[in-house]
Amino acid sequence: MKILVTGAAGFIGYHLVYNLLNAGHQIIGVDNLNDYYSVQLKLDRLKECGVILNEDISNKPNMSLIWENYIFYKIDIENFDDLEILFKEYSFDIIIHLAAQAGVRYSIENPRAYVNSNIIGFFNILELIKKFKINKILYASSSSVYGLTDNLIFSTSDKTDTPASLYAATKKSNELMAHVYSNLYDIETVGLRFFTVYGPWGRPDMAPFLFSNAISSGKAIKVFNEGKMQRDFTYVDDIVKGIVKLAFVVNKSKYNIFNLGNSKPIQLLDFINCLEEELNFKAKLEMCEMQPGDVISTWADVKELQESIDYTPETNIKNGVKLFVDWYKNYYNLIS
């Protein structure tokens, strides 16, 4: 298959590209390499896939030195013309759209970035899929679309019209836009509501990274809502496994939404304990009030996913944290 993966230098994007390359697919990767977090981390992810960038390479094909079936382009999905050139060059069989402005809290500081990337960028992708008659797109949504709810377990049948952040609102907008294009143009759309993804090569703005950095440097961890929070931490390999299976299964419906989560929520303080054990340091905790735009709990109902692709997460929190910390120590030269 010839597959376009947007957000290819991102956390999930990197792991997905690596998996698909191993399976023999031809991958065209796209990323704008923005500086929301460390550009060097993104470059190092690309390097793991054999893409070495030493100069301004915008809109130019960058061949992998390891995989002959991988070409990377530095392109911003907000730029329709640049994307259109790419769609003309390659006859894509499927689109896996992971590029987005990430982060719940940053959406309060810089809301325009979310509208530009998550709404205009997604619109550009949908328009090009329509124009070039591509039959299927998988796209990243988020568990944040569940927003302000009293439900303990999040089901795709729940109402999602009370977002707690602009980030969540843009992801809900993506689902609505996908519904329109699926209905009008007979495109199979698959929305992926990710639940707290973690693992090696993870984002520096997320809890596993922030907590590990604080613990290993002796700084205090800000524990919001005084630790009375839980998250459905999902190891990245389990996420990628779900994406790949959904990419190649024929769904009954043209419009699809799935939860991709571990379905075993972990108390935040228990997660910190796992990090302490692997880092061999005691965490200093600074108890704080709830943050604006945050939610107390996430818990994925994955029954529909199990029925569709026989999905079963394989990595428990202890093993997942160990794999993350092993990478973290190695990447930052913390192994003595």
N, C-alpha and C positions, 0 to 999 in steps of 0.2 A: 504493500500500500504506500502511496505517496501522501504524507501527512504534514500539514502545517501545524506547528506548535508555537503559539504566541506565549510570551513570558518564559522563553526557553532558558534564560539565565537566572530565573527565580528559583525558589526553594523546591516547590513541587515540580515546576517545569524541568529543572535539571534532572531530577530522579526519573521523571516520566520519559524524557528524551533518552536517557541511558538505557532504560528498559526496552523502549521501542527499537533502538539501534541494535541491541543484543538480539532482538527477535527478527532482525533483517529488514525492517521497513526503511524506506527512504524518508528522511526527516528534513524539513526546512524549518529552522528555528528562527524566531524573531524576538527581539527584545530592544527596548530603548536605552537600557543600562542607566536609568536615572539614579540620582544620588539620594533618594529617600532613605536608604541605608547604604552601607559600604559598597562602593562600586568594585573595590578590589575583591570582595567576596564573590560577586557576580562573575568577575573575570576568572577567578580561580575555579568556579564551577564549570565555566566554559572550557577552561584548560583541561579539566578532568575528562572532557569529551573530545579533546584534541584540537580545540579552537584557540589559537594564540593570536591575540590582538595587540599589535605594537604601534598602531597609528590610527588616524581618523578613518574609520572604515564604514561610515554611514552609507547605506544603500548599496554596498558592494558585497558580492558573494565571498564568504570566508570558509574555505574548505577545511574540514577536520583533518588533522594529520594522523588520526587513529582510525576513523571510520570513513570509508569512501562514500557511504550513504548518508553523510551529514553535511549540510551547508547552513551556515548561520548568517543572518543579516541584522545589522543594527538599524532598526526602523521603529518609528513611533506610530502606534496604531491610531493616533489622532490625525495622522497625515493620510488622507484618503488616496491622494495621487501616488504616493510611494507604495502603498499597499496594492493599489490596482496594477502597477507594473509587475509586482510579484505574482499576483493572481494570473496575469497574462503569461508570465514566463513558465509557470508550472500548472499542470492540470491536477489539482489536489483531489484526492479521493475523499478526504475527511478533514475537518478542522477541529483542533482541540485548543480552545481559547482560554488561556490562563492569565494573560496579561491584564493587569488592573492596578490602580492605586490602592494599595493595601493599608490596613491599620484602622482601627475604630477611633482611637483618640486623636490621631493626626487629622481626621476629617473635621474636627472642631477647629483646629488651627488653620487649615488650608482647604476649605470646602471646594474651591474651584478646581483643584487638581482631580477631585473625585468625579465631578461632572464631566470634565474634559476627557479623562481616561476611561472611566467606567461606563459612561453613557454615550458620549460622542464616539469614542473608540469602538465600543460594542456595536453601535449603529453602523459604522463603517464596515465592520466585519460582516454583519448581516446583509448589507446592501451588496457587497461583493459576492457573497454566497448566492444571493438571488441572481445577480447578473451573470455569474459564471456557472450557474445551474449545478451547484454542489449539493449533494443530497443530505449531508449530515454534519451537525456541529455538536460538540460537547463543550460546555462552558462552565467556568467557575462561578458558583453562587456562594452562599455562606450560611452557616447556622445563625448568624446575626439577624437574618430576616425574620426570625421568630420573635425578636424584640421583647416588648413588655407583655408577658403572658404569665398566667398562673399555672399553666400546664407543667407537670413534672417531666413528662417525656415528650419530645418534639416529634410530631408526625407530619408528613407532607400534606396530610389532609387538614391540618390546622390553619386557621386564618393567620395571615401574616401582614396585617395592615396597620400595625402599631410599632414601627421601627424605633429603636432608641438612639440611632446615630445616622448621620448622612451616609456613611459607608453602607449601612444596612439598607437604606432607602435606595441607593444606586443599584445594589444587588437585586433587590426586589424589582426595580425597574427593568433590569436585564431579563428577569423571568417573564415579565409582562410583554416586553418587546419580542422575546423569543416566541411567545404564544401567538402574537400577531403574524409574524413571518412564517411560523409553522402552519398556521391556518390558511393564510392567503397564498402561499407559494409552495405548499407541499414539501416543506423541509423538515427532516427529523431533527428535533432539538432535544438535547439532554442537559438539564441543569443539575449541577453537582453542589449540594449544600455541604461544604466541608466543616468538620468539627475539630477545632483546636489541633491542628497538625503539628507534629514535632519530630525531630530526628536529626541525623547528621546533615550538615550544610544548611541548617535552619536559619530563619531570619533573626537578626540581632535585636529587633524590637519586640520579640515575643518572650513570654515568661521563662521558658527553659534557658534561653540564652542570658536574659537579664539576671535571673536568679543565680545561675552558675558563675557569672562574672562577679556578682556581688559577694557570693559565698567565698570564692577563691581569692578575692582581694580583701576580705575582711570588712566589707562595707555592709550596711544594713539593707535588708530587702523591705521594700514598701509592700505590706500585705493589706490589700484593700478589703473593706467590709469586715475588718478584724479577722480575716481568714475564713469567714463563714460563706465560702464560695466553693463550687465544684465545677469541674470541666470534664468534658468527654474527650480526654486526650487520646489522639489517634496517631499511631506511628505511620510515618510517611510511606513505607513499603505497602502497608495495608490500603492506603489511599490510592497509590499507583496501581495496585492490583485491581481495585474496583474500577478505576478509569479505563484501564486497558480492556477489561472484560466488557464493559459497557460500550466501548468503541466498536467492538466487533460482533455484538449481539444484535439481532433484529428485534426491536421492541414492537409491541402490539400497537402502541399509540405513536402518532407523529410528535406529540408534545409530551415530554417526560421531565419529572423532577424526582431526584433521589437524595436521601440523606447518605452521606459517606462519613461514618463515625464508628467508634469502637463499641458504642452502646454499653459502656461500663464507666460511668462518671467517677472521677477521683476527687476527693477533698483536696483543696489547695495545699493545706498543711501537710497532708500525706505525700503529695508530690514533692514538696520541699524536703521532706525527710528522705525520700529516695535520692534526691540530688546530694544531700549531705553525706549519705552512705558512700556514694560513688566518688565524690570529691574528697572525702575524708576530712571535711571541715564542718564545724558547727555554724549554722546560719544565725546572723543577728537579725531579729525581726522588728520592724517598725510598723505597728498596727495603725491603719489609716481608715478613714471613712470611705464609703462607696464612691467611685468615680462617675462623673457624668457620662452617659452613653454606654455604661457597662451593665451586664446582667448578672444575677446571682448564680444561675446554674444553667448548664447545657447537657442534654442527654438525647442521643439520637435513637429514634425508632427506625430500624433498618429492615423491617419485615419485607417491604416492597423490593428492596435490593436483594435480599436473600431469595425471594421468589423469582426474580429476574435473572440473576447470575450466580445463585448459590454462594452468596458472599458471606465469608466468615473471617473476621480479623484474627490474625495469628500472633501478634506481638503484645504481650502483657506489659504493664507499666514498668515493672522492675527491669525487664530485659530491654525495653525501649530506652529507658533512661540510661542504662549502662552503655548502650550503643551510642547514644548521643554524647555522653560525657567522654567516652573513649575518643570520639572524633574531636570534641572540643579541646581536650588536653593536647592532642596531637597537632591540631591546626594552630593553636596558640603556644605551642612549645612549652606546655606546662608539665610534661612527663619528665620526672627526674630519674 
